[in-house]
Amino acid sequence: MSNALLHELGRSLSYGRLPLLAKVLWPMLLAASDDQGRGLAEADAVKWYVCQNVPELTLENIPDLFLELEKQGMVHLYANGDGNALYQVVNWWKYQKLKYASPSKYPPPSKWLDRLRYYDGSRIIEQNWPKKNKHLSKWQRLRLKILGRDNDICQYCGAVAQQVDHIFPRSRGGKDVPKNLVAACVHCNTSKGARTPEEAGLSFIGVNNEHQNK
């Protein structure tokens, strides 16, 4: 969890009023939510996907903990058309400072507006994004394009990608062009440094085959 998020929680009166187990669940829920701050609130789904390794959070007490979170105005509980219980983090954009956000597979609550910024395969889509972030630099747009093209998957190890790497290092003349760029996790990008994948002992995993033998 980021230091910024911990700082926000430390200053939150609503978080301070939660019972202990709800305090344990809350940051895990934030980390597990999708880009729009929502997910399944079904106890079995939460136990499996959010807090599987926390024995104190059980199928029996998870529903009551969600009610505590809703009581403090931290989540909104609702159901989709199939009757599945869902949650929406109320102040999602306060807790998460995302630079881009994909659509959710879950419907939003009534009167809720999603903020979208994602690459759809041909262009960057933006909806309800704050105006102060409206004008992206050329590199920021290219970065979003590469992450979207590679499905946010590190092309070296298959982990979630947070960065974009130059296959042939920029410090050695590598260009900011799509064929020289791949999505990469922090570990692979940092360990590779100013080397080629071959020099760093890295190989492409085949998620995006166009990079093979580049």
N, C-alpha and C positions, 0 to 999 in steps of 0.2 A: 504494500500500500504506500502511496506517495506521502511525503512529508506535508504537502499542501493539504491533502485530504485529512490527515491526522490533526493538522492545525485547525481546520474547519470544525471537526468533531469536538475538539477540545474547547471550542468557544460556543458550542451549541447548547442552549438551555433545554431544548427538547430531548437531545441525546442524554443530557445529565439526569433527566427525570425518568428515564427508562429503567426497568428492573435489570438486574445483572445479565440474565440470559438474552434479553433483547439487545443489550449493548454488545454482546458477542455476535449476535446474528446480523446486526445492522451493517457493519463494514463489509462483512462477507457478502451480503446482499448487494451492496453497491458495486463490489468487484464482479459479481456474477451477472448483473443486469446487462441487457443488450444496449446498443448505441442510443436508444431512446429512453433508457431508464425503466424498462419494464421486463416482466417475465412471469412465469407460472407461479401462482401462490398455493398450488396444491401441496399438501404436506409431504407426500412421498417424493414429488419432484424436487422440492426444496431440500429435503434431506439428502437425496442422491446427488444433485448437481451443485448445491451450495455448501452444505455443511456435513458431508459424509463422514469426515474424520473427527467430528466433535460429538462424543457420546452424550453430552448433557443436552444437546438439542435433539429432541425426539419427535416422532410422528405425533405423539400426544400433546406436546407443549408448543409445537410450531404454530398451529392456528391461533392460540392465545397470544403468542408473541407478535404475530401480525396485527392482532387487534390492538395491542399496546402501541405499536408503531403508528397505526391509523389514528389512535386516540391523540397522539402527539402531533398529528398533522404531517407525518413524515412519508407515509404512503397512502395511496388511494386504492382501495380494494374494489374490484368489479368482476364481471364475468363476460366472456365472449359469447358468440352466438351458439357455440356448442356446449355452453354451461360450465366450461373450465374456469376455475378461479384464477384471476390475474392480479398483478399489482403494478402500480405506477409510482415511481419515486417522485414525490411532489416537487422538490427543489432540485431536480436532476442537474440542471445546467449550472447550479451553484456549486455542486459537489464535483462535477466532472468538467474540465476545461478542454473539451474535445476540439480538435482542429478539423475533423470531418466526422460524419455520422451517417451510417446506412439506415435504410428503412427497417422497421421492426416487423417480424412475422406475426406479431400480435396486434390486434386493433387497438387504437388509442381510446382512452375514456372519453365520454361525451364532452364536447367543447375543448378538447385538448389539441393543441397544434404541435406537430412534430417539427423539429429543426433538422433539415436534411442537407448534406453536402457529400456527394459520392460520385464516383466515376461509373457510368453505365455501359462502358465498352466503347463509346464514341465521343462522349463529352462529359463535363462535370455538371451534375445536377445540383441546384441549390434551391431550397424552399424554406421560407421563414427564418433564414440565417441572419444574425444581427448585422446591421449595415456597417458597423465598424470593421467587420472582417470581410466586407464585400470585395475589396480589391486585393486579389492575391498576386504575388510576384510570379514571374515566369517559372522559377524553380518550384514554388509551392504548387502550382498547377501541374507541373510535370511530375512532382512527387506523388500527388494524389492519383494521377493517371497510372503510374507504375504500380502503386499499391493496389489499385483496383484491378489492373490487368493481371497481377499475380495473386489475386484473391487474398491479400494480406497474409501470405504464407512465405516464410523465409525460403528462398530458392536453394539454400545450402543445406539446411537441416530439417525443414518442414515445420518449425515452430511458428508461433504468431509473429508476424513482422511489424516492427514499429519504425523502421528506418529504410532508406534506399541506399544501395551500395553501387559504386562505380566498379564494374567488372575489371576494366583496365583503369588503374587509379588516376584520379584527376590530377594529383600532384606530379604525375609522370606524363601528362598530356591527354589523359582520357577525357572524352567529351560528354557533355550533358545531352545525350541522345538516347532514345528508348532502347536501342540494341546494346548499349553499354551500361544499362541500368537494370538492377533487379531489387525486389523487395528482400529485406534481410532483418533478422532479429538483432538485438543489441550485441549479444555475445559474438555472433559470427562476424558482424561488421567491425566490431572493435578488435577482435583477434586477427582478422585479415589485414587491417591497417593499410599501409601503402604498398600492398603486394597484389599480385594477380591471384586468382583462386588456386592455380597450380602451385605457385610459390608458397601459398599458405596451407597447402594440403587439403583444400576444399574441392568438392565436386558438386555439380548440380544434381538435384534429386529427381529431376524429370517432371516436376509440377508444371513447368513452363519449358517445353522442349526446344523452343526457338533459341534458347541460350546455350544449348549444347554445342561444344566445339567453337564457341565464339572466340 
